[in-house]
Amino acid sequence: MSKINWKNYSSQGFYDELIQAPNVPHPAARELCNYLAQLDASDLRQHQLAAEVAIQVMGITFTVYSEGTQIDRAWPFDILPRVIPLDEWKRTEAGLKQRVLALNLLIDDLYQDQKIVKDGVFPQEILAESANFRPQCVGIRPMHQTWAHICGSDLVRDKDGTLYVLEDNLRVPSGVSYMLENRNVTKRILPDLFATGNIQPVDDYCSQLYEMLAYMSPRPGDDPQIVVLTPGIYNSAYFEHSYLAQQMGVELVEGRDLFVDDDDCVYMRMIDGPKRVDVIYRRVDDLFLDPEAFHPDSQLGVPGLMRAWRKGKVSLVNAPGAGVADDKVVYALVPEVIRYYLDQEPLLPNVPSYLCMKEDDRRYVLDNLDKLVVKPANESGGYGMLIGPQSTKAEQQKFAELIQANPRNYMAQPTLALSTTPTLCETGLEARHVDLRPFILSGEETSVTTGGLTRVALTAGSLVVNSSQGGGSKDTWIVGQDSTDQGGH
């Protein structure tokens, strides 16, 4: 069998995360590429098979919804990691912290005085038609004035190597368990590469998450009662809910396990009697959290939960209503939001965006539907989008009608030439497009995961990385600079 030959690898003209020119790795990826070059194709396949067996044994699954059925599938994983140099990551981390701070200030302002609206920076029209603004949250001040305790911001790299923020996920962002398990699997399969100590660790996330949740407790003390609230086993992210509860050593509960008593405190039903709950890391959407405040027929929530939260008897993480800033149209305003609240220039750029509610932008979008990506304000998971260059005339016509009927609900961006990274395919190593979802925790201090969840489009040429639509994932290595000096070792 022939060895892996980087001369044969082509990124098809896109920026590549490992290879900067034919047969020339980026400095931070040199050690990995040299290691892989010592393997032949069958070695690599054996490594991939071992990873897939480990994923089956560890029970790492996600749920696909298809034609009314739910299918549990093994997590799709590629063993070739994505590499980012540590110095670049430090700049990215600073930009993510800046962004989340501004977003938390925005959410707090929108539910209090709305100064940013009165000052004309945030259009009233956007707020008036926000699907995720919750009138039930007006006037509430959550613990430490933090609304989005956990944020998953999606990053993409364009052809010139610039990292852009593509969107912010502030409601119930998911995927962090897969980031952690990707690392566990990779350590099993490629242990030699971790011996150098150059790959930054990610395994402190669950302890950081616990510390952040404990910091949000309304009752000062050393032993807050924290629970993870799940919609149940049929939710697509149930693996993650149970994984995080287990790793933190806290109870995994469903709505029926909790109740709000006459003292407006939340209690968990236990064999030896009720136990007061201080912090709920909720993985249930706003509208199902409390049938008294939202959907009256919800079976997933806890009656009276909003009342308990409003009175400061329990902390909800993330806070209900945080999704007001988790809107593709609000996203376009985040650079202005950063300038308004922090008086700073954004450290991380947004992807250039066109808001269809603006007449000039709308005209440009309608004239260029074949070139742009058009997104509805509140969809997620890659649904409801038009990817212009891959669309038919009929699809473009349909979107033109949707935009004209409800301009506020649509925004558009240029089609980015997403970066690629080598991925193991049937025919060997091929370039596949990737994005990255780091997770930012806002507690006593703000912390960012070292890297994040790299999602990869497993189909040649595809830009859709979501696992629900056939994407997979990779481990993400943030590599310290001393590895760049090792040349051919």
N, C-alpha and C positions, 0 to 999 in steps of 0.2 A: 504494500500500500504506500502511496506517495504521501509525503509530509504536507502539512498545511503550507501553502505558498501564497504570501500576501501579494505577490506580483499579479496573481490571477484575480484578486478581489477588486471590484469596481463599485464605487458609491453612486454610479450613474449620474455624476455631475452635482450631487447634493453634498452639503457639508456633512462629513462623517465624524462620529464621536470617537472613533478609535484611530482611523487612518487619515493623515493629513495630506498625503500625496501617494502615488503608487509605490507600494512597498515601504512607506515611511510612516510609522506610527506617530501620533502625538506624544510628546515627552512623557506625560503622565501614564500613557497606555503602553509604553515600551516594554515594561516588564511582563505584562500580560501577553502582548503579541509575541514576544520572544518565547514565552512558555508554550503558547499555542503552536508556534512554528515547529516545536519538537514533536508534536503529535501528528499522527496520520488520521485520515477520515474515520477509520474504524474506531480509533481511540476516542475520538470526539463523540461518535454515536454511542459508544459504551457509557461515556460520561452522561450523555443526555438520557439514555435509558435508565441509568442509576438514579438520576434526578427524578424522573417520572415515577419510578418505583417508590422513592422516598416520599413523594407527594401523595401517592395512594396510601402508603402505610401511615403517614401522619394525618391523613383525612382532610387534606386541604382542598376544599371544594367551593364552588360558587353556583348559584342557581340561574338557569336560563329560562325565561318565560317564552313559550312558543306555542301559538295556536291554542291558548287556553290550558296548556299543560305546564308543569314545572319540572325541569330536569336538573338534577344535581350532577355537575361535571367536575372532574379533577381540574385543578387550577392549571391553565396553560402557561408553561414556563420555558424560557430559552436559557441555556446554561452560559452563554457568552455574555458577560456583564457589560454594562455601559460605564464608561470612565469619565469623571469630571475632575480637573485639577483643584486642589484645595484652595489655592489663592483665588481662583474664579468663584469657588463656592462661598468663600467668606464675603465677597462683594454681593453675591446673590442673597445670602442669608440676611445681610444688612437691609437690602431692598425689601425682602419679605416682611421683616419686622416693622419697617417703616409703613408698609402698606396696611398691615393688620392693625397697627395702632390708629391710623387714620380712619379705617373702616369702622372700628369700634367707636371712635368719636362721632362719626357720621350717624351710626345707628342710634346712639344715645341722644344725639341732637334731634333726630327725626321724631323720636318718641317724647321729647321734652319741649324745647322752645322753638325748634325749627329755624334757628338763626340762619343756617345756610340757604334755606328757601327764601327767607325775608331779604337776605342780601343778594338774591338773584343769581347765586352760583349753581343752585340745584333747582331745575324748573319744577314749579308746582304741578304741572301736567304729568310729569314722571311719577311723582308721589301719588297723585290722585288716582292714577290707573295702575298702581303697583299691585300685582297679584299677591305679593308676600308681605305687604304692610298690614299689621294686625292692630286694629283699633283697640282691641282688648289689652294691648301693652302700653297704651299712651299713659304717661305719668309714672310708670313703674321704673324704679331705679334698682337694677340687680346688684348683687354683691360686687363690690369694687368697680361698679359701673362697667363691667365687662359683659358683652353680649355674645360675641363670637369667640368662645374660649378655644375652639379647635377649628382651624381653617385649613382647607386643602386648596392651594392655588396651583393651577395647571400652567406649566411653563413649556414653551416650544422654542426651538432654535431655528432661525432662518438660514438661508444660503450663505449669508455673510458672517455667520457664527454668532450673531446677537441672540441672547436669550430674552424672549418676550413673555410677559404674563398674558395668558390666553383667557383665563377666567378665574374667578374666586368662588369657592364653595364654602358657604358659611352656615348652612342649615344642619345637615347630618352628613358631613363628608366621610366617605368610606375608602378603604383600600390600605390602611396602615398595617393591618395584620398581614396582608400579603407582602408588603415591604419587609416585614420582620421575618416571615417564613421564607421568602426568597433568599435572605441572607443565611438562614439556618441550612437550607438545602445547598447553597453554593459552598458553604464551609465544609459540608460533608464531601462534596464532589471535588473541590479544588483546595484541599487544606494547605498545600505547600505555599500557595500564594498569600495566605493570611499570616504565615510565619514571619514575614518581613516587618510587620507592624506598620506598614505604610498605608493600609486601607483603614479609613476612619470607621469606628464602630457605630452601630445603630441600636444596640441592644439595651440602651438605657431609656428607650421611649416609654415603656410601660411604667417605670418608676417615676419618670417625669410627669406622665399623665396622672398618676395617683397623687403626686404632690400638688399638681394644679387643682385637681378636684377637691383635695383636702383643704386647700387654701380658700376655696369658695364656700366652705361650711359656714352657716349662720351661727353655729355654736362654737366658740373658741374652745380648743381642747386637743388632746393628742390622739383621740380615737374617733374621728367622725364616721358616721355610718353612711357609706357610699354604695349605691347600687347602679347597675346597668339595666336600663329599661328597654326591652326588645319587643317588637311586634309579634315575635314567635318564630317557630321553626320554619315556617313557609316564606319568610322574608329572604331576599336574595343575599343579604349580608349577614345572615344568622351565624355563619362560621365566625365572622369577625366579632360579633357581639359576645359569643361564648368564649372566644379566644382571649379577648381583652379582659373580661370579667375574671377568667381563670388566672391570667398572668398577674393581675392586680390583687388577687385574693379577695374579691368582693362578690356579692350576690348578683346573679343574673335573674331578673324578675320580669314578669309580664304585668299588664295593668291590673289583672285580677288579684295579684299578690299584694297590692298596695291599697290603702284607703286613707281618706282625710277625715279626721275626727272633729268633734265640736270645738276643740282648741285650735283648729286650723293647722295642725301639724300633720305631716304625712307619716303613716305607720306601715310597716311590713308585717304581714301575717306570718307568725312563726309558731312552731309546735308548742313552745313554752310561753306563748302570749305575744302581743304586739310589740314591735321594736321600732322606735322612732328613726326616721330616715332624714339625713341632713342634705345629701347631695344626690341628685339623679342625673346620671349621664344618659340622656335619653336618645334612643335611636328610632323614635317614633316621630313622624311628621307633625308639625304644629296642629293641623286641623283634626287630628285624632287623639290629641293629648288629654283633652278634658271635655266630656260630653256636655258639661254645664256651660262651657264657654264657646265651644266650637261645634263640631258635628254632634248633634244630640244622640245619634244612633251608634256612635263609635263604641266598639267593644275593646279597643286596644288601649284606651287611656284610663285615667283615674278621675272620677267625679270630684270636683273641688280642688284639683291640683293648681289651677291658675289662682284661685283664692289664696291658697297656702303660699304660693310664690309671691303674689302681690304683697302679702303681709310680712314677707321676709322670713318665713318659717322654714323654707326649703330653697335650695339653689337648683336651678335647671340648667344643664349644660348640653348643648348650646341653648342660649335663652330663646324662648319663643319670640318670633318677630325679627330675629337676626337676618332672616332671608330677604328683608327689604333691601339689603345691599348685595344680595346674591341674585342679580338680575343682569342680563346681558346688556341692557341699556344703561343701567347705573354703572356698569363696568367701564363704559366709555368715558364716564365723568371722573373716574378715580384719580387721574393725575391732577385735576382741579381740586378734588377733595383733599389730596395731600398738601397742595399749596395753601388751601384755605385754613386747614386746622393746624398744620405743622410749620407753615411758612418755609417749606423746603421744596427743592426740586425732586421729582421722583427718581429714585436710584435704579429702578427697573422700568423699562418702557412697556407701555401697552402696545398691542397690535393696532395699527391704524384702523379706525372704526368710523363707519358712517351711520348716523341715526336717521331712520326713515321719517321720524317726526319732523325733521328739518327739511324744508322744501328743496333746497339745493342738493342736500345729501340724497333725498328720495329720488330726485330726477336722475342723479348720477347712478344710483343703484338700479333703477328701472332700465336705464340705458345699457347697463353692463352686467346683467344677471348671469350671462354666460361666463364671466370671469371671476365673480365674487362668491364668497361663502355667506349665505344669508341665514341668520339665526333668530328664532323667536325669543322673546325676553326671558321666559321662565322654564323652558324645556331643559332637560339635562340628559346625559348619557348618549349624546350624539343623535337624539331623536328630533324630528321636525325641522331638520336643516335642509338647505339646498346647497350642494357643492357644485357651483356653476359649471366648471370645465367638464364635469362628469354627468351633467344633467341633459335631459331631452328638452326640445322646444315646448312640449306640452307641460313639463314640470316647471319650466321658466314662466310660462303663461299663468299657471296656477299660482305661483308665488307672487307674480305681479298683481294678481287680483287680491291675494291675501294682504299684501303690503298696502294697497290702495284702500282696502276696507278698514284696516286698523294699523296706521303707520307707527303709532307708539309701540306696538308690540314687536317691531322688527328692527334689526340692525344688520350691517353687513361689513365684511372685512375682506381684504385681498386674500387670494389663495396662497398660503405660505408654502415655500419649498421646505417642508419639515426635514430636519436632519435625519440621517440614517445611522445605523450601526450594524456590524456584521451579525448575522442571525443564521442559525443552523437550519437549513432547508433540505428537501429531498435531494437536491443536486449539489449540495455542499454549502459553503458560506455565501450568503447573498445579503445585499443591503436591504434593510427594512426600516420604515419610518417609525420614529419614537416621539413620545412626549414625556413629561415628568410631573409627578404630583408630590411635592414636599408637603409636610404637615407642620403647622405653626401652632404652638400652645401658648396661650396668653394667661399667665398666672401671676405669681408674685414677680417673676421675671418672665420674659418672652423667650421661648426656645424653639429652634427649627430643627427638624430631623436632618441628619447628616446625609444629604441626598434626598431620596424619596422613592416613590413607586414609579419606575420606568415602565410605561406601557408601550407595547410594540404591535404594529399592524402586521399580522402574520401572512397576509395576502400580498403578493407582489404588486407594487404601485399604489396600494391602498393607503389612505390617510386616516382611516377609522381605527382607533386603537382600543376602544372600549371593549372590555371582556364580554359584555352582553351582546356585542355585535361581532364577535369572532376575533377579538384582539387577544394578545397574550402579555407576558411581562418578563422583566429581567431584573437581576440584582443591579443596584446602582453603587458604584464605588467612587467615593471621594478620596483621592490619592494624594498623600503628602508629597511635597516637592523633592524630598531626598531621593525618592525613587527615580526622579528624572535624570539623576546623575549616574545611573547604573549601566547606561549604554547597553552593551550586548550581554550583560550577565543573565 
